[in-house]
């Protein structure tokens, strides 16, 4: 097969594909050029930067393209139903990055509860703000509300329970075999001290907006490592300014790269540039899964 890798991949996996006899091309294409380029490849491997939309699929029809692989969990950057309707298979690597993203969510929870981000920033400015940032809160004994109980949500539930948090969960499909306490969306908003999002983007409106924030506890901490569109950034900023929300840990944003400097520079926001799955271990697992998918296909 002739394989296009647009957003990078583990070097060992690329070498393995080549050893199996495949031709591998590493190149990013701007949206206007992507569709035509796909005609010359049997498979394309994308991460989050490349979006494969209906127009790209239409432009690729009649060419060699048979398989689109998303190196990661979510496939909302691919028009999956349309691709499959046109006879192009779509796969992802759902297992590879669960641990990394769950650990990132936990790291952001710690960062928000103990002012890790802003306290470190002020120290680099030569300040010693011990009194200002000496009023942190512990995670142990607090209630964590997990929205979405796929692999990442379940992994976070496991590690959060291990450090003494009470975990409640909301999911459109309850999984009693997990042993979690499942509650309604409304109850989760009302009971949780920490809320962590682990769902695909919801079409039409953010999952968390002003109405949902109003139902939360005063001083809640919100973490989002799922999709930026799941939170109304304007409503979140207003709640941070009012103190309704104590802190927000954000790895994803509505627009990426984000230009929302008011949000990312807020002293009670700990933020990272969509690097939840960006660990060496996760990249190796993603690469290995891609090789397995191509070999099986």
N, C-alpha and C positions, 0 to 999 in steps of 0.2 A: 504494500500500500504506500501511497504518497501522503504524508501526514504534515499538516500545518500546525505549528504551535505558536499562538499569537501573544501570549502573556507570560511566557517563561515556564520552565519545568525543571525538576531535579535532573542534574547531569547524568546520574547513574541510570535513570529511567530512559533518557534519550539514547544513551549508549546501548542499553538493552534492546530498544526498538531497532536500532541500526544493526545490532548483532543478529536480530531475527530476520533481517533482510529488507526492512522498510526504509524508505527514503524520508528523512525528517528535515523540514525547513522551519527555522525559527525566524518569524518576522511579524511585526505588528502592522496591521493595515488600518488606515483611517476609515470611518464608516462609508464614505463615498466610494472607496476602492475595494472594500471587503467582498462584496457580492461577486464581482467579476473574478477576483482572485480565487474564490472558493471553487470555481468551476474546474480548476486544475488539480484539486486535491480529493483523495478518497475520504479523508477524515480531517477534522479540525479539533484542536484541543484549546479551550479558552478558560480563563479565570473570570474575574469580575470586571476587568476593564473592557474587554471586547463584548459588544452586544450583537447577537445574531437575530435580526428582526425579519419580518415577512418580506421586506423589499430585498434583503440580502439572499434569502432563500429563493425568491423568484428569479433573481439574477443568476443564481447558481444552477438552476434547473437546466437539464440537458447536458450538464457537465459530469464530472466524476464523483461529486460529493454524495456519500452514503451514510456518514456517521458524524454527529456532533457530540463532543464530550465536554462537560463542564467539570473542570478540576476543582471540586468543592461540593458543598451541600446543595445550596439553592440553585434553581435553574430559571429564575425570573429574568435573567438577562438573555434568555433564548425564547423565541416563540415556539414552544414545544409542540403544541397541538397542530400548528400549521406545518411545521417541519415533518411531523409524522404523517400528516395527511398527504404530503407530497412524496412519501416513501423514504424519508431521511430519518434514520434512527437517532434518538437522543439519549445519552447516558450521563450519569454523574458519579461522584465518588463520595457517597454519604458517610462512610465510616472513617475516612482518613483524618479529618480535622476536628472531630468532636472533642477530644481531650484538650487540644490547644485553645479552642474557642471557650470552652467551659472554664479553663484556667484564666483566660483573659477576663471573663465576666467576674470571676472571684477577685482577681487583682484590682479591677475597677471598683468593686465593692469596698475593698480595703482602702484604696486610694481616697474614695469619697468620705469614708467614715473617719479617717485619721488625717485628712488634709495633706496627704503625701505629695500631691502635685503642686499645689500652691505654696506649701511650706518649703519644699525644695527650691521652687522658683525664687522665693524671696531671699533664701540663703545665698543664691548665686548673685543677688543684688547687694550682698554684704549686710543683710539685715538678720536680726535674731528675734523672730516673732514668737517666742515661746508662749507668751500669755494669749496671743490672738488665736493660736492653733493648738492650745492645750485643753480643748474641750471636745475631744473626739468621743466616739461611741464604739462599743465592742459589737462584733457580729454574734458572738456566743449569746444564746438566749433570745435572739431576735427572730422574728418571723419573716421568712423569705417567700415571696410569691413568685412562682415561675409560670410564665405564660408561654405555653408550647412545650410539650413533653416528647419531642423527638430525641435523637441520640444526645444532642448537646444539652438540652434541658434536663434529661435524666442523669447525665454525668455531673452537671452542676448540683443537682439535688443530692447526689451521693457525697460529693466533697463538702457541700454545705452542711449536711447532716453530721459529717465526721468532725466538724469543728463546733458542733453544738447548736446549730440553728434549727428552728422549727420550720419545716418546709410544707407549704401548701401549693397546689398546682391547679391551673385551669387548662383544659384542652378540649377541642371540639370532639375528640374521641378519647374517652376515659380509658385508662389502662390499669385495671384493678390489680393485675399481677405485679405491678411495680411496687406496691405497698405504700404509695403516696396517698396523702389526703387530698382528694379532688374536691374543689368547691366551685361555685358559680363565679363568673367574671366579676360581678358586683361584689360578692363577698371577698374575693381576693383583693380587690382595690381597697376595701374598707379595713381589712385585717393586717395587711402586710406592712412591715417596717422597711423592707427592701423589695423592689420589684424588678425582675429581670426578664427581658423579652427574647424569645427564641422561636419566632414564627416567620413564615414568608411574609412579604409585603401584602397588605390587605388592599384590594382594589377599591377605589372610590373615596376613601377617607383614612386618616391615620387611626391606628388602633388606640393610641393614647392622645387625647386632645384636652382642651380646657374642661369639658364636662367630666371626663374620667379623672383628671387630676383633682377636681373639686371633691370627689368622693374618697380620695385617699387620706390617710393619716397626715396630720401636720408633721413636717420633718421627715417625710419619706425620702428614701434614696432610690433613684431610678437608674437602671443599667440597660443599655441597648447594644448588643453585639449581633443583632439580626439584620434588619434593613432600616436605613434612615427614614424611609417613608412611614414607618410604623409610629413615629412620634411627630406631633405638631411642634416644630421647633420654636415658633413664636409663643405658643402657650407654655412651653417648658421654660423659656427664658423669663416670661412674666412670673411664673410660679417660683423660679429661683430668686428673682428680685424681691418678691413679697415674703420669702421665707417659707412658703407652703411646702416647697421641695427643698430639703436640706442640701442635697447634692445630686449630680448626674454624672454617670460614667458612660461615655459615648465612644464607640469605635466606628460607628457608621453614621452617615449623614444623608439628608435629602438629596443634595448635590455633592458629588465628589469629583475633584477636590472641593471642599466646602469654602465658601466665601463668607460664612456667617461668623465673623470675628467677634461679634457681641456675645455669641454663645460660647465659642471655644475659649475665649479669654476671660470668661466669668470665673471669679475666684473659687466658686463651689462646683466647678466642672473639671473632671479628670477626663482627658480625651486623647485618643490615638488615631492615626490615619488608616483605619480599616486594616489592621494587622492581626486580627484575632486568630487567623489560621497560619500566620507567618512565623512558624517555628521550623527549625531544621528537620525535626522529627516528622512534623505534619507534611512537609514538602516531600520527604522520602516516601511516606505512606501514600500520598496523592499520586506520585509518579508510579509507584508499584501498582496501584489500582488501575491507572490508565493503561499500563502495559497489559494487565489482565483483561481489561475490557476489550482492547484491540485484538488480543490473541483469541479471545472467545468469539468475537464478532467475525 
